[in-house]
Amino acid sequence: MSNTPRTLSLAATVLTAILALYIALVAFGNITDFGTNRDFVRHVLAMDTTFKDDDLMWRAITSKGVQDAAYVAIIVWETVAALVLIYATWLWIRSDHAPARRMTTYGTLMLMLLFGAGFIGIGGEWFAMWQSADWNGLEAATRVFLLSGVVLIVAHLPFGQEDASRRP
């Protein structure tokens, strides 16, 4: 095995581990400090710090029960993504590349769905989070989305002989 395949495998391992650690800490923080980000979700869904344009305000969700259910769903999603990425990291460490790539793909796509579709798309556009000076998570969501994309790309780079044998 040349250095390049080992180096790429190491990069995939480290990047997957970093993403696993990050999202595990996010989920842990949301569980142990439930109220802080619950307030964030409530304000975004209620659209109470946006421009209050009558053409958009019909989208607001003001039910605290629905807001809290959305927040719990986010925490569950983050927790599952963290577990998937921790498992993927373990597989990378074991040099079990095909399952590691698969699990890394699942974990990164889970994060890209949450932060891309959930926070950037739905939160940012549907609930006009971009209009809020106080409750705007678009920059953080974009960072996680892009980091997840980088990890996904690195995990799918060809590592050597095993990948060359699959090419047509």
N, C-alpha and C positions, 0 to 999 in steps of 0.2 A: 504494500500500500504506500503510495507516495504521500508526501507531506500535504499536498493540496486537499485530497479527500479527508484526511484527518483534521486538517485545519477547518474545512467547511463543516464537518461534523461537530467539531468543538464549538464553532460559531453558532450553529443551530442549537446546540445544547445550552450554551450560555444565554443566548437570546430568549430561548423558550423559558429558561429558569427565571430570567429577569422579569418577563411578562407574567409568569406564574406568581412570583413573589409580589409584584405590584398589585395584581388583581386580588390576591389573597389578602393583602393588607387593606385594600379598599373594602372588600367584603367584611373583614374583621372590624374595621373602623365603623362601617355602617351598622353593624350589629351591636357593637359596644357603645357607640355614640349615636344611637338611633335618631335622636331628635334633630341633630344638626342638618343632615342631608334630607331628612323627612321634610323639614321646613323648605329646603330648596325645591324638592319635588312639588310640594303644595303650592308654592309661589309660581312656579313655571306653569303648572296645570291650571291654576286659577287666573293666570295672566294679569295679576293685580299690580304688576310693576311695568307693564307695557304701556304703549301709547293710548290704550283704551279706545281704539278705533271701533266704531259700531259695526263696521263690516267684518271685523274679526272676533269680537268679544263673544259671539254666539258659540265659539269653539271652547270657551273656558269650561273647565270642570271644577266646580266649587264644592262638591261633596267630599268631606274629609275622609269618609269611608272608602270611596273610590280612589282618592289620592293616596291613602295609606296602603290600599291593596296594590296599587301600581308600584309603590316604593318597596313593598315586601317582594313583589315579583322581580324587581330589579336586583334586590339583594340575593334572592335565590339564584337568579341567572348568573350573577357575578360569582357566587359560591361554586356553582357547578362548573363554570368556566375555569375557575382557579383549580379545582380538583382535576379537571381534564388536562390542564397544562402542567400540573405537578406530575401527573402520571406520564405525560409526554416527555417531561424532563427525565424521569426515571428510565424510560425506554431509550432516550438518546444516550444516557450514561451507559446503558447496557449494550450500546451499538446495535440495537434492534431497529434499523433505519426505517423500514417500511411501516411498521406500526407507529413508530415515533412521528413520522411525517403525517400519518393519518390523524393521530391524536392532536398534533400541533395544528393541523388544518382545522379540525373541529373547534379547538379552543380559540384560535385566532378569529375564525369566522363568527364564533359566538360573541367575541368582543367587538368585532366590526359591525355585527348586527346591532348590538346594544348601543355602542357609541356612535356609529354611523347612521343607522336607520332610526334608532331610538332618540339619542340626544341631539345629533346634528339635524336629522330630517324632521322627526316628529316634534321634538322639543324646540329646536331652533326655528323651524319654519311654520309648522302647524300651530304651535302655541306661541309663536313670535318671541321666543326667548332672546333673540338677537336684539330686541328693542329694550331689554332690561339692563340698566346699569348695575343693579344690585344682584340679580339672580341669573347671571349669564354664564353657562358652563361650556360654551362653544369652543373656546381655546383649549381647555382641558380635554374635551371630547375629541377634538381634532388630533391632539398629541397621541392619545391612546389609539385612535383609529390608524394613524400613520405608523406608529410603532408596531402595531399588530400586523400591518401590511408588510413591513420590512421583515418581521419574523417569518411570516408566511412565505415570502419570496426566498429568503435564505434557506428555509427548511426544504424547499423544492429545487434548490440548485443540484445539479448532478454531482455526485460524490466520487464517481470512479467506475470501476468494473461492473458493479451491480447495476448501475444506471445505464451504462453503455450497452449492456446485453438486452435492455428493453427497447432500445431505439430500433425503428424499422430499417 
